[in-house]
C-alpha cells in the first residue's frame, strides 16, 4: 500500500473544483498509459457537485469517454430510476451528458430488476458482472479511481461501523438494517475497495471533522487527540471503515477546511 496524501482545500467550492479537475486528469492519464480507464462512483451531495463540475469543464474531453468503464461503490436497493439511487444522481449530474459506451456503464441492480427484491441475489449478480469484466485474471477488473464519501459516522460506500458487512470477504455484499435509510443496500466490500489503484476519500463540512480525525488517527496518519481513551482513539462502534480503505498505488483525502480543522 502506498502512502496517504492529504489535500486540504480552502472551502467546499474549491474542493469540488480540484476533485473534478483531478478526476479528468487521472482518467486521461490512465488512457494514455493503457488505452482505457475505469472509475467507481459514489453518491452524496459533494459527489453530485463534482460530477456536475466535470460535466461543465472545458477540458473534459481530454478523456475519451467511450473508453471509460463506470462502476458503482454502493447503491440503495430501490426501483430503477428512483431519485435516491446513486445511479440516478450520477446520470442526471454527468453521465447522460457524456458519449459513454452503454455496455461499459455498470449500475448495481435495482429491486425491480431480474432478481426482484432479493438483495443477496442482486449482490451476487453484480459480483458476477465484475468477474466477467475481470476476465481470467481474477474476480475484479482494474479500478483506476474509486471515489468515496465519508459519513459523519465514518462509513464509506455502505460499509458502516460495527455492521456485519465490515467483515465481508466477497467482493459485493447485501446490506440489511443499514443505520441510514433506506435499510437495504448493495455495496462493494472493503477487500474489493482496496484493490483500486487510487482510492479518493472526499469530505466537506464541519459535521465530517470528527470522522475524518478518527479515520486519519486509526490509519496512522495523525496523532491521537489528547482526550483519547485508554484503548486508543476509536468510535463507539469500533474502528471506522474510512480508516480501513486504501489504494494500491495511492490513497488521497480531499478535505475542505471545515472537515479538517484538527487533522494534525
URBELRA-V880188 format. One line per field, one symbol per residue. burial: b if it has 9 or more other C-alpha atoms within 8 Angstrom, else e. A space follows every 50 residues. Layout:
# URBELRA-V880188
burial=???
This chain:
# URBELRA-V880188
burial=eeebeeebbebbebbbbebbbebbbbbbebbeeeebbbbbbbbeebbbbb bbbbbeeeebeebbbebbbbbbbbbbbbbbeeeebbbbbbbebbbeeeeb beebbbebbbbbbebeeebeebbbbbbeebbeebbeeebbbbbbbbbbbb bbbbbbbbbbbeeebbebeebbbbbeebeeeebbbbbbbbbbbbbbbbbb bbbbbeebbbbbbbbbbbbeebeeeeebeeeebbeeeebbbbbebbbbeb bbbbbbbbbbeeee
